[in-house]
Amino acid sequence: MAETQTEQTLNGAADGKELPFLVITLLKGVIYQDSDLVLWVLLLKLQAAVRDYVSVLNLELVLDETEGYAFLRSRNEDDQESSERNIPRLMARRPLTFQVSLLLALLRKKLQEFDSVGGGTRLIMTRDEIIDLIKLFVPESTNEVKIANKIDAHINKIVELGFLRRLKAQSTKEDTFEVQRILKAFVDAQWLAEFDSRLASYKNRYMEEVGETQDD
């Protein structure tokens, strides 16, 4: 069986190079168990060393063995405290629009429902199914094509953020996406438990923002 690129890199590395390789990979993005098992096993073995290594950069390792993902984030320190210590943020915060935030929450809720019925480990959704999630918040009188185009832009942003993964076109040629389970680390269960009670206010706000866009 041919070696993967990761296996070739690790096998060709001198002793002691595995830790820097892991950290550099994490700085570039998320490590998933199902997409790179060799690297995942190495991370489990060296996770204590990785935590010590990245703490110098004011980062922390988030590793979920159950869901099979790991990533780095800035340590949870008060902004004022970090400012007083003159520590710049290596991982920049990414401000999200309300619409993108809402769609992320709806995808997280869908993931929870999927898990509750034991649907498997991978939640696959078509573009139309994702659009249907947010239709509740769109006034019926609005231009459906224009709204769909805006939602497409939101979907592309979520793909860019790494919470959705675009899958290769199937025979139906319909766009399909996998909801990445790392989303659970960013929208926690406690927040989600209060989500239903907030839906009415979210709907009003989204419809107001859509209405303003229509008038532009």
Secondary structure as GFF3:
##gff-version 3
##sequence-region A 1 216
A	DSSP	alpha_helix	5	11	.	.	.	ID=ss1
A	DSSP	alpha_helix	18	28	.	.	.	ID=ss2
A	DSSP	beta_strand	31	32	.	.	.	ID=ss3
A	DSSP	alpha_helix	37	55	.	.	.	ID=ss4
A	DSSP	beta_strand	59	64	.	.	.	ID=ss5
A	DSSP	beta_strand	69	74	.	.	.	ID=ss6
A	DSSP	alpha_helix	79	84	.	.	.	ID=ss7
A	DSSP	alpha_helix	98	116	.	.	.	ID=ss8
A	DSSP	beta_strand	123	126	.	.	.	ID=ss9
A	DSSP	alpha_helix	127	135	.	.	.	ID=ss10
A	DSSP	alpha_helix	144	161	.	.	.	ID=ss11
A	DSSP	beta_strand	164	166	.	.	.	ID=ss12
A	DSSP	beta_strand	176	179	.	.	.	ID=ss13
A	DSSP	alpha_helix	183	186	.	.	.	ID=ss14
A	DSSP	alpha_helix	189	193	.	.	.	ID=ss15
A	DSSP	alpha_helix	195	215	.	.	.	ID=ss16
###
